[in-house]
């Protein structure tokens, strides 16, 4: 991993928080994500499953975490199963966790190799009553491949059909919505790296630069600051491309007089940041561009003030809609057609219950926008906001936002 070690206290605390919500005599199983194939013998870069990472800090494939807080033998209450390395793996793939390294990262004392899993798991299943298994139940998820979790669920229910099975997902959505101080620090680091990338490109953008050249500037700055790279597929949309909400081609020439919408951000330690800024290709907004930019900025500031303890997403989105221009309201979201905020954390669209009242420790984006296809103009502005008991904290407060500052930095 490029990132520095994360304090194991985060994962120990997260496990203890989970135990308070389990039914008595319950066992929990979490699996790593698969390494996904491409073609021939190629594979995609590995991305750890957010939930096993949340409880263990282990960023390695083929890992299994078993939690059984009521186990009669204290040594069996937390067990981490890892892929055992050998000389061949070390030569071809590199270093894997040793048992001592896994304990240092996770705070889990009982580390075993995967080959020991069947016997140990059979013993534990003979002692437990409830079994919590994990699935991806994000409201916007489209899962068309069979995941490691899905295969495990099939195997487990076939091998142990008489146990009572429970969904782990609702507990994950509840727990992960509230960020611990260590998590806030990781998100803040991701935001700080994003700031470095944004400031770098302000001196780079000019007429006839390509969208992919801007992308290259960002990824250079992100990786050199210990990020794996982008927290999500970057959107670098010049001119009319900005009116395509999920434009990711990033292959056009940025022309004089256009505005570039940049929805680009770094991750750090698997935690995401999420930034959107709009910059004028020529270094100065036109009067019309500036008017739309300022309108979005006013809505952003008003919406940010509503991210506070006790609010609810649906009510919040409705109130933000009221801040938009009368023209947009009259045309029924013709120019503003997406939500203003989402949870942020281990996933850029992090998990959480949309009907739960906002609490201290929630981290949301704030990202209003106005899109005018007939003018080839799209403006969206986005920062990441931490809710506290006494208000909120803008984790991107140091990233240039006001039009005058952006113009000044581009022309410095």
LOTOR-927684 format. One record per residue (C-alpha): residue number from 1; x, z, y. Coordinates in nm, 2 decimals, padded with zeros to 4 digits. Example, Ala and Ser with C-alpha at 12.3 -4.5 7.8 and 13.67 -1.06 7.14 Angstrom:
<rs>
@n=1	u=01.23	w=00.78	v=-00.45
@n=2	u=01.37	w=00.71	v=-00.11
</rs>
This chain:
<rs>
@n=1	u=00.00	w=00.00	v=00.00
@n=2	u=00.12	w=-00.07	v=00.35
@n=3	u=-00.06	w=00.23	v=00.50
@n=4	u=00.09	w=00.58	v=00.51
@n=5	u=-00.03	w=00.84	v=00.26
@n=6	u=-00.38	w=00.99	v=00.33
@n=7	u=-00.40	w=01.37	v=00.31
@n=8	u=-00.54	w=01.47	v=-00.03
@n=9	u=-00.75	w=01.73	v=00.15
@n=10	u=-00.99	w=01.45	v=00.24
@n=11	u=-01.06	w=01.36	v=-00.12
@n=12	u=-01.08	w=01.73	v=-00.24
@n=13	u=-01.33	w=01.80	v=00.03
@n=14	u=-01.54	w=01.49	v=-00.05
@n=15	u=-01.56	w=01.60	v=-00.42
@n=16	u=-01.67	w=01.95	v=-00.32
@n=17	u=-01.94	w=01.81	v=-00.09
@n=18	u=-02.07	w=01.60	v=-00.38
@n=19	u=-02.09	w=01.89	v=-00.62
@n=20	u=-02.34	w=02.06	v=-00.40
@n=21	u=-02.59	w=01.78	v=-00.45
@n=22	u=-02.57	w=01.73	v=-00.83
@n=23	u=-02.82	w=01.85	v=-01.08
@n=24	u=-02.69	w=02.13	v=-01.31
@n=25	u=-02.46	w=02.03	v=-01.60
@n=26	u=-02.40	w=01.68	v=-01.46
@n=27	u=-02.12	w=01.43	v=-01.52
@n=28	u=-02.02	w=01.16	v=-01.27
@n=29	u=-01.84	w=00.84	v=-01.35
@n=30	u=-01.68	w=00.60	v=-01.09
@n=31	u=-01.49	w=00.28	v=-01.17
@n=32	u=-01.24	w=00.07	v=-00.98
@n=33	u=-01.34	w=-00.28	v=-00.88
@n=34	u=-01.23	w=-00.57	v=-01.09
@n=35	u=-00.95	w=-00.80	v=-01.00
@n=36	u=-01.15	w=-01.12	v=-00.94
@n=37	u=-01.02	w=-01.45	v=-01.07
@n=38	u=-00.98	w=-01.78	v=-00.88
@n=39	u=-00.87	w=-02.07	v=-01.09
@n=40	u=-00.61	w=-02.12	v=-01.36
@n=41	u=-00.42	w=-01.79	v=-01.37
@n=42	u=-00.49	w=-01.70	v=-01.00
@n=43	u=-00.65	w=-01.39	v=-00.87
@n=44	u=-00.80	w=-01.27	v=-00.55
@n=45	u=-00.63	w=-00.98	v=-00.36
@n=46	u=-00.74	w=-00.65	v=-00.51
@n=47	u=-00.99	w=-00.45	v=-00.31
@n=48	u=-01.06	w=-00.10	v=-00.43
@n=49	u=-01.42	w=00.02	v=-00.49
@n=50	u=-01.51	w=00.23	v=-00.18
@n=51	u=-01.67	w=00.51	v=-00.38
@n=52	u=-01.39	w=00.59	v=-00.62
@n=53	u=-01.15	w=00.57	v=-00.33
@n=54	u=-01.37	w=00.81	v=-00.13
@n=55	u=-01.33	w=01.08	v=-00.40
@n=56	u=-00.98	w=01.01	v=-00.52
@n=57	u=-00.77	w=00.81	v=-00.28
@n=58	u=-00.65	w=00.60	v=-00.57
@n=59	u=-00.60	w=00.24	v=-00.46
@n=60	u=-00.53	w=00.08	v=-00.80
@n=61	u=-00.72	w=-00.14	v=-01.05
@n=62	u=-00.86	w=-00.02	v=-01.38
@n=63	u=-00.90	w=00.34	v=-01.27
@n=64	u=-01.18	w=00.57	v=-01.38
@n=65	u=-01.28	w=00.90	v=-01.22
@n=66	u=-01.48	w=01.15	v=-01.42
@n=67	u=-01.62	w=01.46	v=-01.25
@n=68	u=-01.80	w=01.74	v=-01.44
@n=69	u=-01.80	w=02.04	v=-01.22
@n=70	u=-02.00	w=02.26	v=-01.47
@n=71	u=-01.76	w=02.18	v=-01.77
@n=72	u=-01.69	w=02.50	v=-01.96
@n=73	u=-01.32	w=02.41	v=-01.97
@n=74	u=-01.19	w=02.41	v=-01.61
@n=75	u=-00.93	w=02.14	v=-01.69
@n=76	u=-01.21	w=01.90	v=-01.78
@n=77	u=-01.39	w=01.93	v=-01.45
@n=78	u=-01.20	w=01.66	v=-01.27
@n=79	u=-01.02	w=01.39	v=-01.47
@n=80	u=-00.86	w=01.07	v=-01.34
@n=81	u=-00.78	w=00.79	v=-01.59
@n=82	u=-00.52	w=00.54	v=-01.50
@n=83	u=-00.37	w=00.23	v=-01.64
@n=84	u=-00.05	w=00.32	v=-01.82
@n=85	u=00.25	w=00.12	v=-01.70
@n=86	u=00.53	w=-00.03	v=-01.91
@n=87	u=00.84	w=-00.24	v=-01.86
@n=88	u=00.65	w=-00.57	v=-01.87
@n=89	u=00.40	w=-00.45	v=-01.60
@n=90	u=00.68	w=-00.31	v=-01.39
@n=91	u=00.86	w=-00.64	v=-01.39
@n=92	u=00.56	w=-00.87	v=-01.33
@n=93	u=00.33	w=-00.65	v=-01.12
@n=94	u=00.54	w=-00.38	v=-00.97
@n=95	u=00.50	w=00.00	v=-00.95
@n=96	u=00.19	w=00.18	v=-01.07
@n=97	u=00.09	w=00.54	v=-01.01
@n=98	u=00.28	w=00.80	v=-01.22
@n=99	u=00.07	w=01.10	v=-01.32
@n=100	u=00.25	w=01.32	v=-01.06
@n=101	u=00.20	w=01.06	v=-00.79
@n=102	u=-00.17	w=01.04	v=-00.87
@n=103	u=-00.21	w=01.41	v=-00.85
@n=104	u=-00.03	w=01.42	v=-00.51
@n=105	u=-00.26	w=01.14	v=-00.38
@n=106	u=-00.59	w=01.28	v=-00.52
@n=107	u=-00.55	w=01.65	v=-00.56
@n=108	u=-00.67	w=01.61	v=-00.92
@n=109	u=-00.45	w=01.79	v=-01.17
@n=110	u=-00.57	w=01.63	v=-01.49
@n=111	u=-00.44	w=01.27	v=-01.50
@n=112	u=-00.47	w=01.08	v=-01.83
@n=113	u=-00.41	w=00.72	v=-01.94
@n=114	u=-00.70	w=00.48	v=-02.00
@n=115	u=-00.62	w=00.47	v=-02.37
@n=116	u=-00.74	w=00.84	v=-02.39
@n=117	u=-01.07	w=00.77	v=-02.22
@n=118	u=-01.30	w=00.70	v=-02.52
@n=119	u=-01.22	w=01.02	v=-02.70
@n=120	u=-01.23	w=01.24	v=-02.39
@n=121	u=-01.55	w=01.08	v=-02.26
@n=122	u=-01.72	w=01.13	v=-02.60
@n=123	u=-01.63	w=01.50	v=-02.59
@n=124	u=-01.77	w=01.54	v=-02.23
@n=125	u=-02.09	w=01.35	v=-02.31
@n=126	u=-02.16	w=01.60	v=-02.59
@n=127	u=-02.15	w=01.88	v=-02.33
@n=128	u=-02.34	w=01.73	v=-02.03
@n=129	u=-02.71	w=01.67	v=-01.97
@n=130	u=-02.72	w=01.44	v=-01.67
@n=131	u=-02.50	w=01.14	v=-01.61
@n=132	u=-02.46	w=00.99	v=-01.26
@n=133	u=-02.36	w=00.62	v=-01.26
@n=134	u=-02.28	w=00.40	v=-00.97
@n=135	u=-02.42	w=00.07	v=-00.84
@n=136	u=-02.40	w=-00.12	v=-00.51
@n=137	u=-02.74	w=-00.07	v=-00.35
@n=138	u=-02.66	w=-00.18	v=00.00
@n=139	u=-02.97	w=-00.32	v=00.16
@n=140	u=-02.79	w=-00.65	v=00.24
@n=141	u=-02.58	w=-00.68	v=-00.08
@n=142	u=-02.61	w=-01.00	v=-00.28
@n=143	u=-02.43	w=-00.93	v=-00.62
@n=144	u=-02.42	w=-01.24	v=-00.84
@n=145	u=-02.12	w=-01.14	v=-01.06
@n=146	u=-02.12	w=-00.86	v=-01.32
@n=147	u=-01.92	w=-00.57	v=-01.18
@n=148	u=-01.71	w=-00.32	v=-01.37
@n=149	u=-01.98	w=-00.06	v=-01.29
@n=150	u=-02.25	w=-00.29	v=-01.43
@n=151	u=-02.06	w=-00.34	v=-01.75
@n=152	u=-02.00	w=00.04	v=-01.78
@n=153	u=-02.36	w=00.12	v=-01.73
@n=154	u=-02.46	w=-00.12	v=-02.02
@n=155	u=-02.20	w=00.03	v=-02.25
@n=156	u=-02.27	w=00.39	v=-02.16
@n=157	u=-02.65	w=00.36	v=-02.21
@n=158	u=-02.60	w=00.18	v=-02.54
@n=159	u=-02.35	w=00.44	v=-02.67
@n=160	u=-02.54	w=00.74	v=-02.54
@n=161	u=-02.91	w=00.65	v=-02.51
@n=162	u=-03.05	w=01.00	v=-02.51
@n=163	u=-02.89	w=01.14	v=-02.19
@n=164	u=-03.07	w=01.16	v=-01.86
@n=165	u=-02.92	w=00.90	v=-01.62
@n=166	u=-02.92	w=00.94	v=-01.25
@n=167	u=-02.84	w=00.71	v=-00.95
@n=168	u=-02.52	w=00.81	v=-00.77
@n=169	u=-02.59	w=00.57	v=-00.48
@n=170	u=-02.83	w=00.78	v=-00.28
@n=171	u=-02.58	w=01.06	v=-00.27
@n=172	u=-02.30	w=00.82	v=-00.17
@n=173	u=-02.52	w=00.69	v=00.12
@n=174	u=-02.58	w=01.05	v=00.23
@n=175	u=-02.22	w=01.17	v=00.20
@n=176	u=-02.04	w=00.87	v=00.34
@n=177	u=-02.25	w=00.85	v=00.65
@n=178	u=-02.09	w=01.16	v=00.79
@n=179	u=-01.72	w=01.10	v=00.85
@n=180	u=-01.47	w=01.38	v=00.79
@n=181	u=-01.19	w=01.43	v=01.06
@n=182	u=-00.94	w=01.26	v=00.84
@n=183	u=-01.17	w=00.96	v=00.81
@n=184	u=-01.22	w=00.95	v=01.19
@n=185	u=-00.84	w=00.95	v=01.23
@n=186	u=-00.81	w=00.65	v=00.99
@n=187	u=-01.09	w=00.45	v=01.18
@n=188	u=-00.92	w=00.54	v=01.51
@n=189	u=-00.59	w=00.40	v=01.37
@n=190	u=-00.76	w=00.08	v=01.27
@n=191	u=-00.91	w=00.06	v=01.63
@n=192	u=-00.56	w=00.11	v=01.78
@n=193	u=-00.42	w=-00.17	v=01.57
@n=194	u=-00.71	w=-00.39	v=01.68
@n=195	u=-00.63	w=-00.31	v=02.04
@n=196	u=-00.27	w=-00.43	v=01.98
@n=197	u=-00.40	w=-00.76	v=01.84
@n=198	u=-00.65	w=-00.81	v=02.12
@n=199	u=-00.39	w=-00.74	v=02.40
@n=200	u=-00.15	w=-00.98	v=02.23
@n=201	u=-00.39	w=-01.27	v=02.23
@n=202	u=-00.49	w=-01.22	v=02.60
@n=203	u=-00.16	w=-01.36	v=02.70
@n=204	u=-00.18	w=-01.64	v=02.44
@n=205	u=-00.52	w=-01.80	v=02.50
@n=206	u=-00.52	w=-02.11	v=02.71
@n=207	u=-00.69	w=-02.45	v=02.71
@n=208	u=-00.62	w=-02.66	v=02.40
@n=209	u=-00.51	w=-02.37	v=02.18
@n=210	u=-00.69	w=-02.38	v=01.84
@n=211	u=-00.92	w=-02.11	v=01.70
@n=212	u=-00.69	w=-02.07	v=01.40
@n=213	u=-00.38	w=-02.02	v=01.62
@n=214	u=-00.56	w=-01.72	v=01.77
@n=215	u=-00.64	w=-01.60	v=01.42
@n=216	u=-00.27	w=-01.63	v=01.33
@n=217	u=-00.17	w=-01.42	v=01.64
@n=218	u=-00.41	w=-01.14	v=01.53
@n=219	u=-00.30	w=-01.13	v=01.17
@n=220	u=00.06	w=-01.11	v=01.27
@n=221	u=00.00	w=-00.81	v=01.49
@n=222	u=-00.23	w=-00.64	v=01.23
@n=223	u=00.01	w=-00.66	v=00.94
@n=224	u=00.31	w=-00.56	v=01.14
@n=225	u=00.13	w=-00.24	v=01.22
@n=226	u=00.06	w=-00.15	v=00.85
@n=227	u=-00.29	w=-00.30	v=00.82
@n=228	u=-00.37	w=-00.51	v=00.51
@n=229	u=-00.52	w=-00.75	v=00.77
@n=230	u=-00.87	w=-00.82	v=00.89
@n=231	u=-01.14	w=-00.57	v=00.81
@n=232	u=-01.37	w=-00.87	v=00.75
@n=233	u=-01.36	w=-01.25	v=00.78
@n=234	u=-01.27	w=-01.31	v=01.15
@n=235	u=-01.50	w=-01.49	v=01.38
@n=236	u=-01.31	w=-01.69	v=01.65
@n=237	u=-01.58	w=-01.90	v=01.80
@n=238	u=-01.52	w=-02.11	v=02.11
@n=239	u=-01.80	w=-02.27	v=02.32
@n=240	u=-02.12	w=-02.35	v=02.12
@n=241	u=-01.96	w=-02.21	v=01.80
@n=242	u=-02.04	w=-01.86	v=01.95
@n=243	u=-02.41	w=-01.93	v=01.90
@n=244	u=-02.35	w=-01.94	v=01.52
@n=245	u=-02.37	w=-01.57	v=01.44
@n=246	u=-02.14	w=-01.58	v=01.13
@n=247	u=-01.91	w=-01.87	v=01.23
@n=248	u=-01.59	w=-01.85	v=01.03
@n=249	u=-01.45	w=-02.20	v=01.03
@n=250	u=-01.21	w=-02.12	v=01.31
@n=251	u=-01.08	w=-02.47	v=01.33
@n=252	u=-01.18	w=-02.61	v=01.67
@n=253	u=-00.98	w=-02.66	v=01.99
@n=254	u=-01.06	w=-02.42	v=02.27
@n=255	u=-01.15	w=-02.63	v=02.57
@n=256	u=-01.11	w=-02.55	v=02.94
@n=257	u=-01.42	w=-02.39	v=03.08
@n=258	u=-01.54	w=-02.25	v=02.75
@n=259	u=-01.58	w=-01.89	v=02.65
@n=260	u=-01.44	w=-01.77	v=02.31
@n=261	u=-01.64	w=-01.51	v=02.12
@n=262	u=-01.39	w=-01.30	v=01.91
@n=263	u=-01.54	w=-01.08	v=01.64
@n=264	u=-01.21	w=-00.96	v=01.49
@n=265	u=-01.08	w=-00.62	v=01.38
@n=266	u=-00.82	w=-00.46	v=01.16
@n=267	u=-00.86	w=-00.22	v=00.87
@n=268	u=-00.63	w=00.07	v=00.80
@n=269	u=-00.61	w=00.27	v=00.47
@n=270	u=-00.92	w=00.08	v=00.36
@n=271	u=-01.12	w=00.20	v=00.67
@n=272	u=-01.26	w=-00.06	v=00.90
@n=273	u=-01.28	w=-00.11	v=01.27
@n=274	u=-01.52	w=-00.37	v=01.42
@n=275	u=-01.46	w=-00.53	v=01.76
@n=276	u=-01.62	w=-00.81	v=01.96
@n=277	u=-01.49	w=-00.94	v=02.29
@n=278	u=-01.55	w=-01.26	v=02.48
@n=279	u=-01.27	w=-01.43	v=02.69
@n=280	u=-01.27	w=-01.73	v=02.91
@n=281	u=-01.04	w=-02.01	v=02.78
@n=282	u=-00.92	w=-02.09	v=03.14
@n=283	u=-00.86	w=-01.73	v=03.23
@n=284	u=-01.17	w=-01.68	v=03.45
@n=285	u=-01.54	w=-01.67	v=03.38
@n=286	u=-01.77	w=-01.91	v=03.57
@n=287	u=-02.04	w=-01.75	v=03.78
@n=288	u=-02.30	w=-01.82	v=03.50
@n=289	u=-02.08	w=-01.70	v=03.23
@n=290	u=-02.00	w=-01.38	v=03.43
@n=291	u=-02.37	w=-01.32	v=03.49
@n=292	u=-02.45	w=-01.33	v=03.11
@n=293	u=-02.14	w=-01.12	v=03.03
@n=294	u=-02.24	w=-00.85	v=03.28
@n=295	u=-02.60	w=-00.85	v=03.14
@n=296	u=-02.47	w=-00.79	v=02.79
@n=297	u=-02.23	w=-00.52	v=02.92
@n=298	u=-02.51	w=-00.34	v=03.09
@n=299	u=-02.71	w=-00.34	v=02.77
@n=300	u=-02.40	w=-00.22	v=02.57
@n=301	u=-02.35	w=00.07	v=02.80
@n=302	u=-02.72	w=00.17	v=02.78
@n=303	u=-02.72	w=00.13	v=02.41
@n=304	u=-02.41	w=00.34	v=02.37
@n=305	u=-02.58	w=00.63	v=02.56
@n=306	u=-02.86	w=00.62	v=02.29
@n=307	u=-02.61	w=00.68	v=02.01
@n=308	u=-02.67	w=01.06	v=01.99
@n=309	u=-02.77	w=01.33	v=01.76
@n=310	u=-03.14	w=01.31	v=01.66
@n=311	u=-03.20	w=00.94	v=01.72
@n=312	u=-03.31	w=00.70	v=01.44
@n=313	u=-03.20	w=00.34	v=01.38
@n=314	u=-03.54	w=00.18	v=01.41
@n=315	u=-03.63	w=00.36	v=01.73
@n=316	u=-03.29	w=00.30	v=01.86
@n=317	u=-03.31	w=-00.08	v=01.80
@n=318	u=-03.65	w=-00.09	v=01.96
@n=319	u=-03.52	w=00.09	v=02.27
@n=320	u=-03.22	w=-00.15	v=02.30
@n=321	u=-03.45	w=-00.44	v=02.28
@n=322	u=-03.63	w=-00.30	v=02.59
@n=323	u=-03.30	w=-00.31	v=02.77
@n=324	u=-03.27	w=-00.69	v=02.72
@n=325	u=-03.38	w=-00.93	v=02.99
@n=326	u=-03.75	w=-00.99	v=03.04
@n=327	u=-03.68	w=-01.36	v=02.95
@n=328	u=-03.55	w=-01.26	v=02.61
@n=329	u=-03.84	w=-01.02	v=02.54
@n=330	u=-04.09	w=-01.29	v=02.64
@n=331	u=-03.94	w=-01.54	v=02.40
@n=332	u=-03.94	w=-01.29	v=02.11
@n=333	u=-03.57	w=-01.24	v=02.06
@n=334	u=-03.48	w=-01.61	v=02.11
@n=335	u=-03.15	w=-01.52	v=02.27
@n=336	u=-03.09	w=-01.18	v=02.09
@n=337	u=-03.17	w=-01.20	v=01.72
@n=338	u=-02.97	w=-00.93	v=01.54
@n=339	u=-02.94	w=-00.56	v=01.53
@n=340	u=-02.73	w=-00.36	v=01.77
@n=341	u=-02.56	w=-00.11	v=01.55
@n=342	u=-02.46	w=-00.04	v=01.19
@n=343	u=-02.27	w=00.23	v=01.01
@n=344	u=-01.89	w=00.19	v=01.00
@n=345	u=-01.64	w=00.34	v=00.76
@n=346	u=-01.48	w=00.24	v=00.43
@n=347	u=-01.70	w=-00.08	v=00.45
@n=348	u=-01.75	w=-00.26	v=00.78
@n=349	u=-02.12	w=-00.25	v=00.72
@n=350	u=-02.10	w=00.10	v=00.58
@n=351	u=-02.36	w=00.27	v=00.37
@n=352	u=-02.63	w=00.51	v=00.51
@n=353	u=-03.00	w=00.57	v=00.52
@n=354	u=-03.16	w=00.39	v=00.81
@n=355	u=-03.44	w=00.65	v=00.83
@n=356	u=-03.21	w=00.95	v=00.86
@n=357	u=-03.17	w=01.10	v=01.20
@n=358	u=-02.82	w=01.06	v=01.36
@n=359	u=-02.59	w=01.35	v=01.30
@n=360	u=-02.25	w=01.45	v=01.43
@n=361	u=-01.99	w=01.26	v=01.24
@n=362	u=-02.17	w=00.93	v=01.21
@n=363	u=-01.98	w=00.63	v=01.33
@n=364	u=-02.17	w=00.33	v=01.45
@n=365	u=-02.09	w=00.00	v=01.61
@n=366	u=-02.26	w=-00.10	v=01.93
@n=367	u=-02.29	w=-00.48	v=01.96
@n=368	u=-02.56	w=-00.64	v=02.18
@n=369	u=-02.54	w=-01.01	v=02.24
@n=370	u=-02.70	w=-01.30	v=02.42
@n=371	u=-02.68	w=-01.65	v=02.27
@n=372	u=-02.79	w=-01.96	v=02.47
@n=373	u=-02.74	w=-02.27	v=02.25
@n=374	u=-02.86	w=-02.51	v=02.51
@n=375	u=-02.57	w=-02.39	v=02.73
@n=376	u=-02.31	w=-02.36	v=02.45
@n=377	u=-02.27	w=-02.00	v=02.55
@n=378	u=-02.27	w=-01.69	v=02.33
@n=379	u=-02.17	w=-01.34	v=02.46
@n=380	u=-02.14	w=-01.04	v=02.23
@n=381	u=-01.96	w=-00.72	v=02.31
@n=382	u=-01.89	w=-00.45	v=02.05
@n=383	u=-01.72	w=-00.11	v=02.03
@n=384	u=-01.71	w=00.17	v=01.76
@n=385	u=-01.88	w=00.49	v=01.86
@n=386	u=-01.84	w=00.84	v=01.70
@n=387	u=-02.14	w=01.07	v=01.74
@n=388	u=-02.06	w=01.44	v=01.81
@n=389	u=-02.27	w=01.74	v=01.88
@n=390	u=-02.20	w=01.71	v=02.26
@n=391	u=-02.23	w=01.34	v=02.30
@n=392	u=-02.04	w=01.05	v=02.17
@n=393	u=-01.68	w=00.92	v=02.17
@n=394	u=-01.59	w=00.56	v=02.21
@n=395	u=-01.31	w=00.49	v=01.96
@n=396	u=-01.23	w=00.17	v=02.14
@n=397	u=-01.23	w=00.30	v=02.49
@n=398	u=-00.87	w=00.18	v=02.55
@n=399	u=-00.95	w=-00.18	v=02.46
@n=400	u=-01.02	w=-00.40	v=02.77
@n=401	u=-01.39	w=-00.46	v=02.82
@n=402	u=-01.47	w=-00.51	v=03.19
@n=403	u=-01.46	w=-00.88	v=03.29
@n=404	u=-01.21	w=-00.82	v=03.57
@n=405	u=-00.96	w=-00.64	v=03.35
@n=406	u=-00.98	w=-00.92	v=03.09
@n=407	u=-00.92	w=-01.19	v=03.36
@n=408	u=-00.64	w=-00.99	v=03.51
@n=409	u=-00.46	w=-00.95	v=03.18
@n=410	u=-00.50	w=-01.32	v=03.09
@n=411	u=-00.35	w=-01.42	v=03.43
@n=412	u=-00.08	w=-01.16	v=03.44
</rs>
